[in-house]
């Protein structure tokens, strides 16, 4: 049941983001007078289609991506070729109103196409010339004529004035940029709504706001309103003190002093959640924190891709014996530059080893995180503040945009110890993230949805053919040279990169599945 719910939420989240993105393209295309053949959410075989006016609206089987099929995007928009037999339906003026392209279609006249012009540059009349037993005949074609591709499949003829390529540079720019633009607007609206439910944290206090489920704080039965008096004997009077103490911590055990209703209690040797982010492993697994042995509670990223699984017992790193999690923490605390490590481990009584590259501390710092993170499972207390709520959207938007650009910079500018293609998440990885975020509540899901929308908007603007950014580059070249790029070259570049992107998605998805199995 949980899997089904996660799947529904995943499809909903991705579907809304894609709908808004493609809706941006569609809106500006229609505003510019561009004929749109199809507006589709999803890819692959059509599950549902509705023909409304001159547009076919579709929902397709694979719930990733979507498209708006616009007139004038292909090298040739004609649906037939010379020497092909077609049927024609004429109106009362003996002009063609329908072109029949399927075997059992009904028509007034048929024949072999000898010549045609269904583009009508500079408002020239459209025509089709066919040959049959009566000889060669030429028929004028209405500018709003349609193709009959099947009993329930139609498409409108595309004269020049309805074509994408006939529009001004500004109209084409807006049509292409409209998709990412709507992603950014969606993200901002989601953050704006979330802002009214996010409390302004009081970092000057040591009072606990919320306690996470299955955390060290939850195991200690800590409650909202309790105060953290000290950590490891160091006094804590504010959340800034707490962050500093936890940042300097070097053990999976802490001593924590709590004040509740005026009574102070010291809890010693409390096991806490530990995440070694540079190595992609944590001690959190099956509702407990592993400490006595270096048991992998969960693995992610490169560790998972290298074959480390939950339950594996790490026995050595680069030949150095490891007996428990404190020794793991100590070892990785001294590694800052990344590089390859060899991990020896036991699994179900069998010994094995694997190797992979760590993410450097420099890369993690750029992403505003740390190599090793210790978590008690509490948040600062907070209160509603209208000013804070109104400023939440621009702050969150700016932060997420910065994070995406930083990640892209590390992806293209770093080495093995930086972010690489193997660290990316595809549809399967996004499904896992959505599932995790959903468990944290609706507010977390809304905020993540905004972050994902920003990701999709920015990634679509990368200057790569087949993406919106690549098409904007072609428009830029046209603006500079005052001459449109050869359509065959542009379409070939788009086609090649489209298949390259599909191959990348497949690679990343298989990587996601492998990580999911291992974790």
Buried (B, 14 or more C-beta within 10 A) or exposed (E): EEEEEBBEBBBBBBBBBBBBBBBBBBBBBBEBEBBBBBBBBBBEEEEEBEBEEBBBBBBBEEBBBBBBBBBBBEEEBBBBEEEEBBBBBBEEEEBBBBBBBEEEBEBBBEBBBBEBBBBBEEEEEBBBBBBEEEEEBEBBBBBEBBBBBEEEEBBBBBBBBBBBBBBEEEBBBBBBBBBBBBBBBBBBBBBBBBBEBBBBBBBEBBBBBBBBEBBBBBBBEBBEEBBBBBBBEBEBBBBEBBEBBBEEBEBBBBBBBBBBEEEEEEBEEBBBBBBBBBBBBBBBBEEEBBBEBBBBBBBBBBBBBBBBBBBBBBBBBEEEEBEBBBBBBEBBEEBBEBEEBEBBBBBEEEEEEBEBBBBBBBBBEBBEBBBBBBBBBBBBBBEEEEEBBEEBBEEBBEBBBEBBEBBBBBBEEBEBBBBBEBBBBBBBBBBBBBBEBBEEEEEBBBBBBBBBBBBBBBBBBEEBBBBBBBBBBBBEEBEEEEEBBEBEEBBEBBEEBEEEBEEBBEBBBEBBEBBBEBB
